[in-house]
């Protein structure tokens, strides 16, 4: 399930977007001011961010710049201000799209689909970490040239780790991205599947790639980075 962060201070409008997007199958989280929205955007992983321009505590332009400095999450800026200079400033701050209010939900959904197609086209299909290679389009994994047989869930878990190479991921983040937020089981399912992955792609090889960060979670670490 794709997750959208809504940063909007008009609570009735934010709630309306939540209801419409949830009805269409998206998961939503909402912040009602710029600073809270920035903190949420930087501390979690989202598929899209809907960002109002006029926000308390931190305006949308500044929030967008700070998000874009460390995240590539697609951002659609929403605002009642639709002058040319406002649009230019919004896009120049890092937004991927700009929609004037009032928002038509069908148009918003169409723009989300357009961004998704664009992101998929640009997304890497082959990931490499040391001698480990994951081919997303072919759905194959190899290490030192040896084929690794993975279940669908193992493949998605490895894909998530490799997309976030050298970045610590908590159990909760992995559970959310691989199993989805509707999963009702225990977070230790992540530990179980990490063990499955290690038995297939770490055991028997000279260098361990998946590392446990005690009290934090897991990281897939590039061996070349460790020596630096």
Long-range contacts (C-beta under 8 A, 24 or more apart in sequence): 1-25, 1-26, 1-27, 1-180, 1-181, 1-182, 2-26, 2-27, 2-47, 2-48, 2-116, 3-27, 3-28, 3-29, 3-45, 3-46, 3-47, 3-48, 3-176, 3-181, 4-28, 4-29, 4-46, 4-47, 4-48, 4-49, 4-50, 4-112, 5-29, 5-30, 5-31, 5-37, 5-40, 5-41, 5-44, 5-46, 5-48, 5-49, 5-50, 5-73, 6-30, 6-31, 6-50, 7-31, 7-34, 7-36, 7-37, 7-40, 7-41, 7-49, 7-50, 7-51, 7-52, 7-55, 7-60, 7-63, 8-32, 8-50, 8-52, 8-55, 8-78, 9-33, 9-52, 9-54, 9-55, 9-56, 10-52, 13-101, 17-50, 17-103, 17-105, 17-108, 20-105, 24-109, 27-181, 33-57, 33-58, 34-58, 34-59, 34-60, 34-62, 34-63, 35-63, 37-63, 38-63, 38-66, 38-67, 41-67, 41-71, 41-73, 42-66, 42-67, 42-70, 42-71, 44-173, 45-73, 45-173, 45-176, 45-177, 46-73, 47-73, 47-74, 47-116, 48-73, 48-74, 48-75, 48-76, 48-112, 48-115, 49-73, 49-74, 49-75, 49-76, 50-75, 50-76, 50-78, 50-108, 51-75, 51-76, 51-77, 51-78, 51-95, 52-77, 52-78, 52-79, 53-77, 53-78, 53-79, 53-81, 53-86, 53-90, 54-79, 54-80, 54-81, 60-90, 60-93, 61-89, 61-90, 61-93, 62-93, 64-90, 64-93, 64-94, 64-95, 65-93, 65-94, 67-94, 68-93, 68-94, 74-115, 74-119, 76-108, 76-111, 76-112, 76-115, 78-103, 127-159, 127-162, 127-163, 127-165, 129-162, 129-165, 129-209, 129-220, 129-221, 129-222, 129-223, 130-207, 130-209, 130-222, 130-223, 130-224, 131-205, 131-207, 132-162, 132-201, 132-209, 134-158, 134-159, 134-162, 141-201, 143-201, 143-205, 144-205, 148-200, 148-201, 149-200, 150-197, 150-200, 151-196, 153-178, 153-179, 153-193, 154-193, 154-196, 154-197, 154-200, 157-190, 157-193, 157-194, 157-197, 158-197, 158-201, 158-220, 161-210, 161-218, 161-219, 161-220, 162-220, 164-220, 165-220, 165-221, 165-222, 166-219, 166-220, 166-221, 166-222, 166-225, 167-219, 168-213, 168-216, 168-217, 168-218, 168-219, 169-217, 169-218, 169-219, 170-216, 170-217, 171-217, 171-218, 173-217, 174-217, 174-218, 190-218, 194-218
